[in-house]
Amino acid sequence: MHLRTSFAYASVSALALTLLAQPVIAQDADASASEDDTITVTTRKREESLFEVPIAISAFTAEDLYEAGIENTDDLARNTTGFTMAPLFGNAATPVIRGLSTTIGEPNVGFFVDGVYQSSRLAMEALIGSGVAQVEVAKGPQSALYGRNTFAGAVNYVTAKPANSAGVYAQGTFGTDNLYDLRGGVSGAIVEDKLYVRVGGLARGRDGYYINSLTGNSLDSQQSVALSGSVQFFATPNFENTATVSYEDTSNGDFPLAYATNNATFFPAFGLPPNNQIFQGELPAPTSFAVTPGGFDRENLQLSLQSSLDFGSGYTFTSIFGYNDLSTLTRVDNDYEARSIAFTTTDVDVGEISQEFRITSPGDQRVQWSLGAYYYHQYSKTHANDQRLGTIAGILPFLPGSLAGLVGGGENFNKETTTSKAVFGDITFDVTDRLKLNFAGRFTDETKAVVSDSLSATGVLLGQFVDSADFENFQPKATISYFPTDNWMLYGSVADAEKTGGFNVVTVAGSILPTERTYDPETARHWELGAKGSLLDGKLDVTAALFQIDWQDQIVRAIGATGAILNVNAGETTAKGFEFDFVAQLSENLELEGGFAYTDSAYDSYTFGILGAIGLNPVLDGTRLQFVSEFAGNLSATYTHSINDNLDWFGRVGFAWQSDQSVVQPANSTIGSQSRLDIRSGFTWDNYELTFWAKNVLEDDAALNGVYVPNPAERVDTVLGFVGAGPFTGFTAFSPIVLAPEPRTAGVTLRAKF
């Protein structure tokens, strides 16, 4: 066995022996949370108290989501310690937990709805606040039980089930920028005690925050409609079936993106005359936009069928079937300026089907276990059309091959399939009433296949790439948890995680050479020590975790020989840090809640070769990773006051902050620290609630994110100068494209529940 492996698992064993030797700390058992206050989570594939699960989990009930004004995954991340979202190109986002960021390729954080994997994180936005009973964010690898891209953590949306009793919910929101948000639902029994139904809907839209000066119209408007429904049928005390369907249709304008002008590093790149190669310092948020109008459309259909059979002795058989059909259409003027130079249209269709079977033992035995099998198949079809307009198409045949590859448009037709089969399970031993050992593992066999056709701007087939690869892995996890008192738990864990490799197929930024086509799996080992408990007779709940992650064969960004953006196994990283959360009931009316995270995530080894060609040091050992804040925290205070027997007043102030982030590999270009102050206040009476709210009250104006990509406008100018058709400014390898922040917004919400 590898030395590090031996040390890791020996450490958990040593911790077990240490805890066995500890005396029990005498405290009042009544200090633990009351039965009514217990939060139940399903992170380990069975219903458990949040306090008893030896994983760092943030759980938000439907009421928590509403009270905090959480409407999307960005809001969710701001309110979750150790979790950030890095929006990329508007219609995509990189979720980052514990410093494990990735710039391209599949994410390191898996998103699920009722345990069904979702390849699109943003397609689930409509679920928040409409049809969701709870959201669980599990930090650290969840690969043993969840698989698919839970390398750094998992986010599971638990939908609301139909109820036997009748219920009606309605909510209307109106705000600045002509915001409207109308949602509602009804639930009840069609056949009492046997057939329950729940239906809901949402319609949401707003004008843009910014104006497209080229047209004078709104730039970034948004419109969404979502419908959802669920049926629980053939219900008996031992058998339950729930079918769920949801549909979302979104149509947005352009995203507020613009290039920042490079300001540093003169160097004769590739032997061409010099030009600024990079932006140094904090990227300014763009404030003006002039683009050929584009947009982003998305349709998403989700179906699931969950069945649960209790054999009567506590043993449960569970079946979860899932089907997703997602299509997106992105149209973007990707020179981001008034000239008509480059325009890209990307049409993506993704279909997913999954099936899980699981048997779970009773939860009240000294040995508890679960065993499952999983099948997943994804089919995706992508058509990317990168148009180079103006005079460039006409001069391409006369350019040197390397320059033609760098500036020429073209098309990509990609068909990709992923088929994954896995068996998984876990077993928990109650060594004593206070000491538990848990072992979990997952064996996966995953096959990926691709057919990729690359065409020139004139429709000539440049090449076809056809390949397939099979990946097998075993991902174990060992955990020890110790309860020194009834209201405290200490735990330690070590886990291995692996994310499969794949193929580089997107060639709109440059052609891909045969040697650049594939990349291998990446692996990580996670160590964690944590504590959960309560103090002051249950008035203060705290959780804390220390972690270290060794990331090997890391899939990182690279630039190919002709400018293509590639995935390569060229990095090694160590991420370490700690997280602390608390909830304090300061009085009967005042609650304080918050958290703080420190994350040190830096490359141990990474050489980014293209940096040497533009005059920078290509060796990035010791450099912090992109899109990782070293410090982040959140704090909220909620106060309630009873005015009379029927009328209550409430107020909530929430503040979230994160330190600056690197946006490029050498870490000399950043987005500034971000702070967000939200205020909510209102009244509740009978079955009604009226809320006045304001978001980003301090109007923080830091850029939301930035990413370096080739700037087609600068490359066109370079080529025109090279052939004598314009001034020659030299060659710029890439430039930062920057996402503008959301301004201050305000509004009013009225909701009713019966």
Buried (B, 14 or more C-beta within 10 A) or exposed (E): EEEEEEBBBEBBBEBBEEBEEEEEEEBEEEBBBEEEEEBEBBBBBBEBEBBBBBBBBBBBBBEBBBBBBBBBBBBBBBBBBBBBBBBBBBBBBBBBBBBBBBBBBBBBBBBBBBBBBBBBBBBBBBBBBBBBBBBBBBBBBBBBBBBBBBBBBBBBBBBBBBBBEEBEBBBBBEBBBEBBBBBBBBBBBEEEEEBBBBBBBBBBBBBBBBBBEBEEEBBBBBBBBBBBBBBBBEBEEEEBBBBBBBBBBBBBBBBBBBBBEBEBBEBBBBEBBBBBBBBBEBBBBBEEBBBBBBBBBBBBBBBBBBBBBBEEEEEBBBBBBBBBBBBBBBBBBBBBBBBEBBBBBBBBBBBBBBBBBBBBBBEEEEEBBBBBBBBBBBBBBBBBBBBBBEBBBEBBEEBEEEBBBBBBBBBBBBBBBBBBBBEBBBBBBBBEEBBBBBBBBBBBEBBBBBBBBBBBBEEEEBEEBEEEBEBEBEBBBBBBBBBBBBBBBBBBBBBBBBBBBBBBBBBBBBBBEEEBBBBBBBBBBBBBBBBBBBBEEBBBBBBBBBBBBBBBBBBBBBBBBBBBBBBBBBBBBBBBBBBBBBBBBEEEEEBBBBBBBBBBBBBBBBBBEBBEBBBBEBBBEEBBBBBBBBBBBBBBBBBBEEEEEEEBEBBBBBBBBBBBBBBBBBBBBBBBBBEBBBBBBBBBEEEEBBBBBBBBBEEBBBBBBBBBBBBBBBBBBBBBBBEEEBEBBBBBBBBBBBBBBBBEBBBEBBBBEE
